[in-house]
Amino acid sequence: MRVPLPRRGPGRMSRRGLLRAGLTASAVGSVAALGGCAATVGPAERRPLVPPKGPDENITLTYWTWWPALQAVADIWNAEHPDVQVRAVTIPGGLDGGYAKMFNSLVAGNQPDLAQVEFFQIPSFLLENGLEDLGRYGALDHADRYDEWQWLQAAYVDGHYGIPVDSGPMMYFYRADKYEEWGVGEAPATWDEYAEAARRVASAGDGAAIESFPVGDADWLAGMCMQAGAQWFSTEGGEWSVNLLDDASVRVAEFWEGLVREGVLDLTRPVWSTGWFQGLQQGTIGTWTVGSWGDAIIRGNDPDNPGRWRVAGMPQWGSGPRLEGTWGGSSSVVLSGAPHPYEAVQFANWLSTDQRAVDAMITECGIGWAASEELNDGSVRNQGPDPFFSDQNYTGIVAETTEHIPTEWVWGPTLSATKNHIGDAFRAAVANDTSFVDALASAQENTVSDIRAKGLSVRSAS
């Protein structure tokens, strides 16, 4: 049986509706608020519209992706669209060289029709006028097929620059058998309960820890701060505001610094290390708070022991409204000057909303949470009670989580550099026993300098 997903009820106009009307909060900014560098072509709204291909014309779209098996998905489309074929080309992951290749292609004029770009990287491409506004080629006609929070990750300056493919709602994966052994019980409902559970595990005397602290992982920290209600970036009147020191972010930093100083988190087996994988198998590391895509990694690491793991939403920060965060997520974009943007949008929408395509991406590419409620409801991933996760309705738990992800989060225009600043500052803070809040302050100061160096108007909000 399939797990029914929660639906949004009627009520006030959503931000998607406002987006359709051209009235999103981001529309108060100007193109100058995002751009200012030399561009390969002009701003998206000033470019001539590229017409669709002729009725008797045959074309081939090229899609750059870091998923080696995407061609198997594209072949489903190719079998039904002989006049618009798609060729998937595997490139390195974005920050491992893929984005540099894309930027170089814009300069050289040999850009692909489509490319896979993470949500956080979209503003960096807009800095270079490197993306087509897909709203000019029919993308907004499909907006209601997508989860609102994912759709809005690609909305900037009164334009829409990506079609969501997948995402990573943050989930709390834990070893239920070890929690029972340690006397912790169920997943903690609040972060205060998490801290008490961490102390209980550390005091068990078996060398176990509730979790490995992901030192310097900016994606993890962003998800944690998002869940706490932070808003790191915003624009108003053509000016960027950077606020890594808002109350929510400071609360997160102080919380995790306290646990690190107490010695109740594992610092000797970094996440992704061999020792960490072994710790998950052996139960000496009891938890992984990560995007929903972590389920495949946990299964692959411990395939022969179903029923040891369970999953829950993240602990909450108190009695306020439930909030959740995300870690990861990518979109299909059309790079500026691509020859067939209309057909590219058609394929991108098919890739993200056709059930066959989504199922193939799950089985062939290992994607995370698909881009719409309906597709996750009907996917091969949703098989009802999951024996691996102790017969929980895993898909339903993730679906419920997505209903509480903020829609207002905005990524900054130099996010790759910001992530490096966060990583450097937090690694130094752990190594030197210095303040995590000071690490945030350092990252904020460097981020403001980065944005200003791009010729943009920017201020520190704190």
C-alpha positions as CSV (number, residue, x, y, z in Angstrom):
1,M,0.0,0.0,0.0
2,R,1.0,3.6,-0.5
3,V,1.4,6.0,2.3
4,P,-1.0,9.0,1.8
5,L,0.8,12.3,1.8
6,P,-0.6,15.3,3.7
7,R,-2.2,17.9,1.4
8,R,-2.3,21.6,1.8
9,G,-5.8,22.8,2.5
10,P,-7.5,25.9,1.1
11,G,-6.6,29.3,2.5
12,R,-4.7,32.4,1.7
13,M,-2.7,32.8,-1.5
14,S,0.6,30.9,-1.3
15,R,3.9,32.4,-2.3
16,R,3.7,30.3,-5.4
17,G,0.6,32.2,-6.3
18,L,2.3,35.5,-5.6
19,L,5.2,34.3,-7.8
20,R,2.8,33.8,-10.7
21,A,1.7,37.4,-10.2
22,G,5.3,38.6,-10.1
23,L,5.0,39.7,-6.5
24,T,7.4,37.6,-4.5
25,A,9.3,39.0,-1.7
26,S,12.5,38.8,-3.7
27,A,11.0,41.0,-6.4
28,V,11.7,44.1,-4.4
29,G,15.4,43.6,-5.4
30,S,16.8,44.5,-8.7
31,V,18.9,42.6,-11.2
32,A,21.7,44.8,-10.0
33,A,21.3,43.3,-6.5
34,L,22.4,40.0,-8.0
35,G,24.6,40.9,-10.8
36,G,27.4,43.4,-11.6
37,C,30.1,41.2,-13.1
38,A,31.0,40.8,-16.7
39,A,28.4,38.7,-18.4
40,T,28.5,36.4,-21.3
41,V,25.1,37.7,-22.4
42,G,22.8,40.4,-21.1
43,P,20.3,40.0,-18.2
44,A,17.7,37.4,-18.8
45,E,14.8,39.7,-19.2
46,R,16.5,41.7,-21.9
47,R,17.5,38.8,-24.2
48,P,15.4,38.1,-27.3
49,L,13.1,35.1,-26.8
50,V,14.4,32.0,-28.6
51,P,11.5,30.4,-30.6
52,P,10.6,26.7,-30.3
53,K,12.1,24.4,-32.9
54,G,10.4,24.0,-36.2
55,P,7.8,21.2,-36.6
56,D,10.0,19.2,-38.9
57,E,13.3,20.0,-37.1
58,N,15.1,17.3,-35.2
59,I,17.4,18.4,-32.3
60,T,19.5,16.9,-29.6
61,L,19.7,18.5,-26.1
62,T,22.8,18.0,-24.0
63,Y,22.4,17.7,-20.2
64,W,25.5,18.0,-18.0
65,T,25.0,16.0,-14.7
66,W,27.0,14.3,-12.0
67,W,24.7,11.3,-12.1
68,P,26.4,8.7,-14.4
69,A,23.1,6.8,-15.0
70,L,21.0,9.7,-16.1
71,Q,21.1,8.5,-19.7
72,A,19.0,5.5,-18.8
73,V,16.3,7.9,-17.6
74,A,16.7,10.2,-20.6
75,D,16.2,7.1,-22.9
76,I,12.6,6.8,-21.6
77,W,12.0,10.3,-23.0
78,N,14.0,9.6,-26.2
79,A,11.8,6.6,-27.0
80,E,8.8,8.9,-27.2
81,H,10.3,12.0,-28.6
82,P,12.3,11.2,-31.8
83,D,12.5,14.9,-32.7
84,V,13.9,16.0,-29.4
85,Q,16.6,13.6,-28.2
86,V,18.5,14.1,-24.9
87,R,22.2,13.1,-24.4
88,A,23.3,13.0,-20.8
89,V,27.0,13.9,-20.2
90,T,28.6,13.0,-16.9
91,I,30.8,15.7,-15.3
92,P,32.4,16.1,-11.9
93,G,30.2,17.1,-9.0
94,G,29.5,20.8,-8.8
95,L,32.1,21.9,-6.3
96,D,34.5,19.2,-7.5
97,G,34.9,20.9,-10.8
98,G,31.5,20.7,-12.4
99,Y,30.6,24.4,-11.8
100,A,33.9,25.6,-13.0
101,K,33.3,23.6,-16.2
102,M,29.9,25.3,-16.6
103,F,31.3,28.8,-16.1
104,N,34.1,28.1,-18.5
105,S,31.5,26.9,-21.1
106,L,29.7,30.2,-20.8
107,V,32.8,32.1,-21.6
108,A,33.8,29.8,-24.5
109,G,30.3,29.6,-25.9
110,N,30.0,25.8,-25.8
111,Q,27.5,25.6,-23.0
112,P,25.1,22.6,-22.8
113,D,21.3,23.0,-23.1
114,L,20.8,21.9,-19.6
115,A,22.8,21.4,-16.5
116,Q,22.3,20.0,-13.0
117,V,22.9,22.8,-10.4
118,E,22.3,22.7,-6.7
119,F,19.9,25.3,-5.3
120,F,22.5,27.1,-3.3
121,Q,24.6,27.7,-6.5
122,I,21.9,29.4,-8.5
123,P,22.6,33.0,-7.2
124,S,26.3,32.5,-8.2
125,F,25.3,31.8,-11.8
126,L,23.0,34.8,-11.7
127,L,26.0,37.0,-10.7
128,E,27.4,36.2,-14.2
129,N,24.0,36.4,-16.0
130,G,24.6,32.7,-16.6
131,L,21.1,31.4,-16.5
132,E,17.9,31.7,-18.6
133,D,14.7,32.8,-16.9
134,L,12.7,29.7,-17.4
135,G,9.5,31.5,-16.8
136,R,9.9,33.0,-20.3
137,Y,9.8,29.5,-21.7
138,G,6.7,28.1,-20.0
139,A,8.1,26.9,-16.6
140,L,5.5,28.8,-14.5
141,D,2.8,26.8,-16.2
142,H,4.0,23.8,-14.3
143,A,4.6,25.4,-10.9
144,D,1.7,23.7,-9.2
145,R,3.3,20.3,-9.9
146,Y,6.0,21.0,-7.3
147,D,6.4,21.3,-3.6
148,E,6.3,25.0,-2.8
149,W,9.5,25.1,-0.7
150,Q,11.5,23.4,-3.5
151,W,10.0,25.5,-6.3
152,L,10.9,28.8,-4.5
153,Q,14.5,27.7,-4.1
154,A,15.0,28.7,-7.7
155,A,13.0,31.9,-7.7
156,Y,15.0,35.2,-7.7
157,V,14.4,38.8,-8.8
158,D,11.1,38.2,-10.3
159,G,12.3,35.3,-12.4
160,H,12.6,31.5,-12.2
161,Y,15.9,29.9,-13.0
162,G,15.6,26.2,-12.2
163,I,13.3,23.2,-12.3
164,P,13.6,21.3,-9.0
165,V,14.8,17.7,-9.4
166,D,15.4,16.4,-5.8
167,S,16.1,17.7,-2.3
168,G,17.0,16.5,1.2
169,P,14.6,17.2,4.0
170,M,16.7,16.7,7.2
171,M,15.8,13.6,9.1
172,Y,16.9,12.0,12.3
173,F,18.1,8.4,11.7
174,Y,18.9,6.5,14.8
175,R,19.8,3.0,16.0
176,A,16.6,2.0,17.8
177,D,18.2,-1.1,19.3
178,K,21.1,0.9,20.8
179,Y,18.8,3.6,22.1
180,E,16.8,1.0,24.0
181,E,20.0,-0.5,25.4
182,W,21.3,2.9,26.5
183,G,17.9,3.7,28.1
184,V,17.3,6.6,25.8
185,G,14.0,5.3,24.4
186,E,12.5,7.0,21.3
187,A,14.0,9.8,19.2
188,P,14.2,13.0,21.3
189,A,11.4,15.4,20.7
190,T,13.5,18.5,21.6
191,W,17.1,19.5,21.4
192,D,17.2,19.7,25.2
193,E,16.2,16.0,25.2
194,Y,18.9,15.3,22.6
195,A,21.5,16.8,24.9
196,E,20.4,14.7,27.8
197,A,20.4,11.6,25.6
198,A,23.9,12.4,24.5
199,R,25.1,12.6,28.1
200,R,23.4,9.3,28.9
201,V,25.1,7.6,25.9
202,A,28.5,9.0,26.8
203,S,28.1,7.8,30.4
204,A,27.4,4.2,29.4
205,G,31.1,3.5,29.4
206,D,31.2,1.5,26.2
207,G,32.9,4.1,24.1
208,A,29.8,5.0,22.2
209,A,28.5,8.4,21.3
210,I,25.1,9.6,20.2
211,E,26.5,11.1,17.0
212,S,29.7,12.3,15.3
213,F,29.9,16.0,15.2
214,P,30.4,17.1,11.5
215,V,33.2,19.5,12.1
216,G,33.2,22.3,9.5
217,D,30.3,21.0,7.4
218,A,28.5,24.1,6.3
219,D,25.6,22.3,4.6
220,W,24.8,20.6,7.9
221,L,25.0,23.9,9.8
222,A,22.8,25.7,7.3
223,G,20.1,23.0,7.7
224,M,20.4,23.2,11.4
225,C,20.1,27.0,11.4
226,M,17.2,26.9,8.9
227,Q,15.4,24.5,11.2
228,A,15.9,26.9,14.1
229,G,14.3,29.7,12.2
230,A,17.4,31.5,10.9
231,Q,17.5,33.7,7.8
232,W,21.1,34.1,6.7
233,F,20.5,36.2,3.6
234,S,17.9,38.7,2.4
235,T,17.6,41.5,-0.1
236,E,15.8,44.8,0.2
237,G,16.1,47.9,-2.1
238,G,18.8,46.3,-4.2
239,E,21.0,45.6,-1.1
240,W,22.1,42.2,0.3
241,S,21.9,41.7,4.0
242,V,24.0,39.0,5.7
243,N,23.0,37.7,9.1
244,L,24.8,34.6,10.2
245,L,24.5,36.0,13.8
246,D,20.8,36.1,14.1
247,D,19.3,34.7,17.4
248,A,18.5,31.3,15.8
249,S,22.0,30.8,14.4
250,V,23.7,31.9,17.7
251,R,21.4,29.5,19.6
252,V,22.5,26.6,17.3
253,A,26.2,27.5,17.6
254,E,26.1,27.7,21.4
255,F,24.1,24.4,21.7
256,W,26.6,22.4,19.6
257,E,29.6,24.1,21.2
258,G,28.3,23.1,24.6
259,L,28.0,19.4,23.6
260,V,31.5,19.4,22.0
261,R,33.0,21.0,25.1
262,E,31.3,18.4,27.3
263,G,32.9,15.6,25.3
264,V,29.6,13.8,24.6
265,L,29.9,13.9,20.8
266,D,32.3,11.8,18.7
267,L,35.2,13.9,17.2
268,T,37.5,11.0,16.4
269,R,35.5,9.4,13.6
270,P,34.6,12.1,11.1
271,V,31.5,11.7,9.1
272,W,32.2,9.7,5.8
273,S,35.4,8.1,7.3
274,T,35.8,4.4,7.5
275,G,35.7,4.5,11.2
276,W,32.4,6.4,11.1
277,F,30.8,3.8,8.8
278,Q,32.0,1.1,11.1
279,G,30.6,3.0,14.1
280,L,27.1,3.1,12.4
281,Q,27.3,-0.7,11.8
282,Q,28.5,-1.6,15.3
283,G,26.3,0.8,17.1
284,T,29.0,2.9,18.7
285,I,27.6,5.8,16.8
286,G,23.9,5.9,17.3
287,T,22.5,8.7,15.2
288,W,22.9,10.5,11.9
289,T,21.1,13.8,11.4
290,V,21.2,14.3,7.6
291,G,19.1,14.9,4.5
292,S,16.6,12.2,3.6
293,W,19.1,10.9,1.0
294,G,21.0,9.4,3.9
295,D,18.6,6.5,3.9
296,A,20.3,4.8,0.9
297,I,23.7,5.2,2.6
298,I,22.6,3.7,5.8
299,R,20.9,0.8,4.0
300,G,24.0,0.2,1.9
301,N,26.3,0.3,4.9
302,D,24.3,-2.2,6.9
303,P,22.1,-4.2,4.5
304,D,21.8,-7.4,6.4
305,N,20.4,-6.0,9.6
306,P,16.8,-4.7,9.0
307,G,14.9,-3.4,12.0
308,R,17.9,-1.8,13.8
309,W,17.2,1.6,12.5
310,R,14.3,4.1,12.8
311,V,13.7,7.5,11.5
312,A,12.0,10.7,12.8
313,G,11.8,14.4,12.2
314,M,14.4,16.6,13.8
315,P,14.2,17.5,17.5
316,Q,12.5,20.9,18.0
317,W,13.7,24.0,19.8
318,G,10.8,24.4,22.2
319,S,7.1,25.0,22.2
320,G,6.8,27.2,19.0
321,P,5.6,26.1,15.6
322,R,7.3,23.0,14.2
323,L,10.2,23.8,11.8
324,E,12.4,21.5,9.8
325,G,15.5,22.0,7.6
326,T,17.0,20.7,4.4
327,W,20.4,19.5,3.3
328,G,21.0,19.3,-0.4
329,G,18.9,19.6,-3.5
330,S,19.4,20.2,-7.1
331,S,17.6,21.6,-10.2
332,S,17.8,21.5,-13.9
333,V,18.9,24.9,-15.3
334,V,19.3,26.3,-18.8
335,L,22.6,28.1,-19.2
336,S,22.5,31.5,-20.9
337,G,22.7,31.3,-24.7
338,A,21.7,27.6,-24.9
339,P,20.1,27.1,-28.3
340,H,16.9,25.4,-27.4
341,P,15.5,26.7,-24.0
342,Y,11.9,26.0,-24.8
343,E,12.5,22.3,-25.4
344,A,15.0,22.2,-22.5
345,V,12.2,23.3,-20.1
346,Q,9.9,20.7,-21.6
347,F,12.4,17.9,-20.9
348,A,13.3,19.3,-17.4
349,N,9.7,19.4,-16.4
350,W,9.2,15.8,-17.7
351,L,12.3,14.7,-15.8
352,S,11.0,16.0,-12.5
353,T,7.2,15.2,-12.8
354,D,6.9,12.0,-14.9
355,Q,6.4,9.1,-12.5
356,R,8.5,6.8,-14.8
357,A,11.4,9.3,-14.8
358,V,11.3,9.8,-11.1
359,D,11.2,6.1,-10.4
360,A,14.1,5.6,-12.8
361,M,16.1,8.4,-11.0
362,I,15.5,6.7,-7.7
363,T,16.6,3.3,-8.9
364,E,19.3,4.3,-11.3
365,C,20.7,7.6,-9.9
366,G,19.8,7.3,-6.2
367,I,18.1,10.7,-6.0
368,G,16.9,12.1,-2.7
369,W,13.3,13.4,-2.1
370,A,11.6,14.0,-5.4
371,A,10.2,17.4,-6.3
372,S,6.5,17.0,-5.6
373,E,4.3,15.3,-3.0
374,E,2.4,13.3,-5.6
375,L,5.5,11.8,-7.1
376,N,6.9,10.7,-3.8
377,D,3.5,9.3,-2.9
378,G,3.5,7.2,-6.0
379,S,7.2,6.3,-6.2
380,V,8.9,3.0,-6.0
381,R,10.4,4.2,-2.7
382,N,6.9,4.3,-1.1
383,Q,6.1,0.7,-0.4
384,G,4.3,1.2,3.0
385,P,5.9,-0.2,6.1
386,D,9.6,-0.5,5.6
387,P,11.3,-3.6,7.2
388,F,14.7,-1.9,7.2
389,F,13.3,1.0,9.2
390,S,11.5,-1.1,11.8
391,D,8.3,-1.3,9.7
392,Q,7.9,2.4,9.8
393,N,6.1,4.2,6.9
394,Y,9.3,5.9,6.0
395,T,8.0,7.9,3.0
396,G,5.1,9.2,5.1
397,I,7.4,10.4,7.8
398,V,9.5,12.3,5.3
399,A,6.4,13.7,3.7
400,E,5.2,15.0,7.0
401,T,8.5,16.7,7.6
402,T,8.4,18.6,4.3
403,E,5.2,20.3,5.4
404,H,7.3,22.3,8.0
405,I,10.2,23.4,5.9
406,P,10.4,27.2,5.7
407,T,9.7,28.8,2.3
408,E,11.5,32.0,3.0
409,W,15.1,30.8,3.0
410,V,17.3,32.5,0.5
411,W,20.8,31.5,-0.5
412,G,23.5,34.2,-0.8
413,P,25.3,35.1,-4.0
414,T,28.7,33.8,-3.0
415,L,27.6,30.7,-1.2
416,S,30.5,28.4,-2.2
417,A,32.9,30.8,-0.6
418,T,30.6,31.2,2.4
419,K,30.7,27.5,2.9
420,N,34.5,27.5,2.8
421,H,34.6,30.3,5.4
422,I,32.2,28.4,7.7
423,G,34.2,25.2,7.4
424,D,37.6,26.9,8.1
425,A,36.2,28.9,11.0
426,F,34.5,25.9,12.7
427,R,37.4,23.6,12.2
428,A,39.7,26.2,13.8
429,A,37.2,26.7,16.7
430,V,37.1,23.0,17.5
431,A,40.9,22.6,17.2
432,N,41.7,25.7,19.3
433,D,38.8,25.5,21.8
434,T,37.4,28.9,20.7
435,S,33.9,30.2,20.4
436,F,31.5,28.8,17.7
437,V,29.7,32.1,17.7
438,D,33.0,33.8,16.9
439,A,33.4,31.3,14.1
440,L,30.0,32.5,12.7
441,A,31.1,36.1,13.0
442,S,34.3,35.4,11.1
443,A,32.3,33.7,8.3
444,Q,29.9,36.6,8.2
445,E,32.7,39.2,7.9
446,N,34.4,37.3,5.1
447,T,31.1,36.7,3.3
448,V,30.3,40.4,3.4
449,S,33.7,41.1,1.9
450,D,33.2,38.5,-0.8
451,I,29.9,40.1,-1.9
452,R,31.3,43.6,-1.8
453,A,34.2,42.4,-3.9
454,K,31.7,41.4,-6.6
455,G,30.6,45.0,-6.8
456,L,27.3,44.5,-5.0
457,S,25.7,46.5,-2.2
458,V,25.8,44.6,1.0
459,R,25.6,45.1,4.8
460,S,26.0,43.0,7.9
461,A,22.7,42.8,9.7
462,S,24.3,42.0,13.1
